[in-house]
Amino acid sequence: MTFSLPIDAEANALLDRDPLAMVIGLTLDQQITMEKAFTSPWVLAQRLGHEPTATELAEFDPDELIAIFAEPPALHRFPKAMAARVQEVCRAIVERYDGDATAIWRDVPTGAELYQRVVALPGFGKQKAQILVALLGKQCDVRPPGWREAAGGYGEENAYRSVADITDDDSLAKVREYKKQAKAAAKAAKP
């Protein structure tokens, strides 16, 4: 993996070396900026004093984890709900993949199977699952047969629709413009 998101270099380095951090970043990537979502795993590691494992987060005292998420500046605008969501995702990784986030995609035979594994994670609906499949394919070289189809529109080359396409400030601006246009189209379609 080689992330070059327009965020702190140390946050990118954590995403590169720790697949769990990437999964946590995508888990948090809702109702906050992408930069905040993908920097928060690094801030979490700083607050804990080490890079946490899925097992550690799964077994963490829920109230203590909420307190860590809520400490200013909060890791998410909804720290209580998202601390619980991260813990749910980590529990699923522990139960299904022996605590190893890479096992979600390691040796997966098809893009469809990869999508099914991702969409089965707590809080990963169709869109978020497709974005993770696209992110894995475009930036992490996880490309089982059919991965682009499984990622839907997010898997298209030069789509600029999600974090999967962001590598610098220019691509971030293109993704933001796409999201702005999509939001305007959705608003215009409402009666």
N, C-alpha and C positions, 0 to 999 in steps of 0.2 A: 504494500500500500504506500502511496505517496500523496498525502493530502496537501493541498496548497490553497485552502480556503482563505479568504481575506480576514483572518483572525490572528491572534497572538501566535508567534512561531512555536512557543512551547505547547500551546493547545493543539496545534496541528501535529506536532511531534507525538503527543499522547495518542491522538487519533490514529497515527501511523503505526504505533507499536502495540496498541491495545484495542483489539476488535470490540471488546465490551464497551469501551468509551464511545466508539462510533455508534453502537446500538443505543446507548444511553442518549447520545446527542440527538439521534433521530426520534427517540421516544419523547424527548423534550421539545422537539421542533413542531410546536403548535401554539398559536396565540402569543408567540414572542418572536423576535428576529432570529433568523438562521444563525447569525453570529453569536447571539446569546446562547442559543441551544447547544451549539457545538463547542463553545468555550466552557460551558457549565461542567462537563466531566472533568476538565482540568482544575477548575475552581474546587470542585468536590474533592478531588485528590489532594489539593493543597490543604483544605480544611481537615481532612482525615490524617494528613501527614504521610500518606502513601497512596499508591494506586490500588483501589479496592478490587477484590474479586467478586464474581457473581455470587459465590457462596457467602462471602462476608456481607454483602448488601442484602441478600435474601434473608439472612439470620439477624440482621441489625434490629435493634429495638425500634419499632415504628415511630414512637414519639421522639426519640433521639435523632432519627433520620430526618424527621420533619423539622426539628430545630436546626439541623445543619443546613437544610434546604432554605429555611426561612431567614437565616442569619443575613443581615444586610451586607452587600446587596444580595437579595434573594436569587437563588438559582433559576427561578421561574416565577412568573407573575402569580401562579397558583401553587405555592410551595407544598402545601399539605397534600393536594391531589396528585401532584407530580412526584413527590417523594414516594407515595403509595404506588403509583404506576411503575416507577423505576424498580421498586421492590418486587412488584408482581412479575415484571419482565425477568428480573434476576432469578426469581423462584422458578419460573418456567424454564430458564436456561439450566438451572441446577437439576430440575426434575427430568427434563427431556434430553439434555446434552451434557450431563455430568459437570456442569459449571463452565463449560468451554464454549464461548460464543462462536468461535470459528467452526464448531461442529454443526452449526445451523447450515452453513454452506459448503463445508469441506466434503468433497467426494459426492456432491449432489449430482444425480444423473441427468436431470433436465431442468430447464428454466421453470417449467410448470411445477415441479417438485419443490424447487427453491421458493417459489412464490407461496406454495401451500405451507411450507415450514414457517415462513415469515408471517403470513397472515394469521397463523395460529398463535402468535405471540400476543399477550394482553395489550390492547390499545392499538394494534396494528390492523386497521381496516384495509380495504382494497387500495386506496390511494397511497397510504404510508407504506404498505407492503410493496407496491410497484416501485415507489421511490427507492426503497432499500435495495431491491433487485437491480434497479438501474445504477444506483451508486456502486454496488458491488461490481457490476459489469464494466462501468465506465471508468472507475477510479481504482478498483482493487483487482482487476484482471480475473474476477470470478465470472466465467462465461460459459456455463453449461449450455448445451444445445437448446435453442429456443428462449434464451434469457431475454432478448429484446422484445419478443412477443409477450412474454410473461410480465415485462415491465410496462406494457402498454405504451402510450405516447411518451412516457418518461424515458423509454429505452431508445427512442429515435436518435440518430446522430444529429448533433447540433440542435437539439430541441430547446435548450435553455428554458426548462420548465421547473427545475427543482435543484436542490443541493447537488444532485448527481452531475450537474453540468457546470458547477461553479469551481473555477480554478484561480480566479483573480477578480479584481474590482470590475473589469469590463464585463466578464461573464455574469457577475453578481447583478450588475445593472440590467443586463438582458433578461435575467430571470425575474427581477423585480418588475420590469416593464411587462413581461408576459403575465405575471400574476395580477398586475393592475388592470390589464386589458380583460383578463378572464373574469375578474370581479365586476368590472363595468358591464360586460356582456351578460353575466348572471343577473345583475341588478336590472338591466334593461329588459330581460326576459320575464321578469316578475310582473303579474298583472296589476 
